[in-house]
Amino acid sequence: MVFEDHYGFSDSTSLTQVGNLTIEERVYKGTTIDLGSFDADVSLTLWYNGTPSGSQTPVVAEISFKYEDSNASYSRKVVNRAKTAFEAIQNLTTWTDPNSKTKTRFVYDYDTNFCD
């Protein structure tokens, strides 16, 4: 009932494949970054077009981290360490692609008629 209550669509509405794209997502968690007062949880997300085989390369790879303070009182030290961590990840040039796409951009670019 949550979807119906919030958006007015029946919870029993079936999903329809869009753009002939079927993504299988694998998310790997369990690593943290020390930000001082908080630890940030790190995730590696891999998207595969269909069910991945042993040698298949992901179509999208994304590393992200998140941290939360229920009081929203982030210190300058925490914010600066988060920025430093983000920039350090960006600078891993053998691991990152400066021309990469976000997951959302990948979906929109996959089929140019996606939103027609």
N, C-alpha and C positions, 0 to 999 in steps of 0.2 A: 504493500500500500504506500510505501514511501515515495516511489516515483510518481504514482498517480496523485498523491496528496500535494506534492511539490510542483509538479509540472502539468498535471491534467491529462496525462497519458496513462492508459491502463498498464498495470504491471505485467499483464499477459501479452502485451504487444510484442510480436517477434521482431528480431533484428534482421535487417536486410544487408547483404554484402554490397559495399559501395566500391565502384571503380575496379572491380575484378581483383581486389587486393585482399589477401588473407595473411595477416601478420601473426606470427607466433612470437611471443615475448618471453624472454628469460631475464630474470632480475636476480642479481647476486648481491647479497648484503653481508654485513658482519664486521666491517672495518669502520674505525672511527678516526676523526681528526681532532686533536686537542686544540681547542680555541681559548684556553684559559679557564674561564668560569664554566664553560660548557664543552661538551664533546659533540661533534657533528657526526651524524650517521652517513656513511658513504654507500652509494649504490652504483652498480654497473648494470645498465640495461642494454640488452641486445635484442634487436628485431630481425627476424628472419621472414622472408617471403615464403610462406608455407611452412611445413614441418621440416626442421633442419636435419640435414644428414651430417655425418661425421666430418666431412670436408667442406661443408657449405660456409661461405663467408656471410656474416650478417649484413643486411642492407643499411642498418643504422646501429651505431654504438654510442651510448651516452653515459657519461659518468656524472654523478651529481652528489651533492651533500646537503643535508638540512640540519638545522638546529632550532631549538625553540625554547623560549623563556615565557612561561605562562603569565608573567607580570609585564612582559614586553619592555623590560628595563635592560637592554643590551648595553654593555659598557663599550667605550671606545676601543678598548683592548680586544674584546671579542669581535667586534665589527672589523677592525683592522686585520686580525688574524684570519678571519673568514675571507677577506679580500686577498690577503697574501696567499692563502691556500688555493683560491680560485685562479689567481694569476700563475701560481706554480704549476697547476694542472694544465693551463693553456700553453705554458712554455715547454711542455714535454713534447717537443716537435716531432720526435720519432713515433709518438703515440697519438698525436692529435692532428686534425686536418683543419687549417684555418678557413677553408672553403666549404666545410661540412654544412649539412642542413639539420635543422631541428626535426624532431619526429613529425610535428604538424606540417612543416614545409615539405617533407618527404611525401606525405599522404596527398597533399594538394598537387604536387608536381607529378605524382605517379600517373594520374589520368587527367589530362588537361580539361576534360569535359566534366570533371568531378562535380563542380558547382553550377553547371549550366542549367 
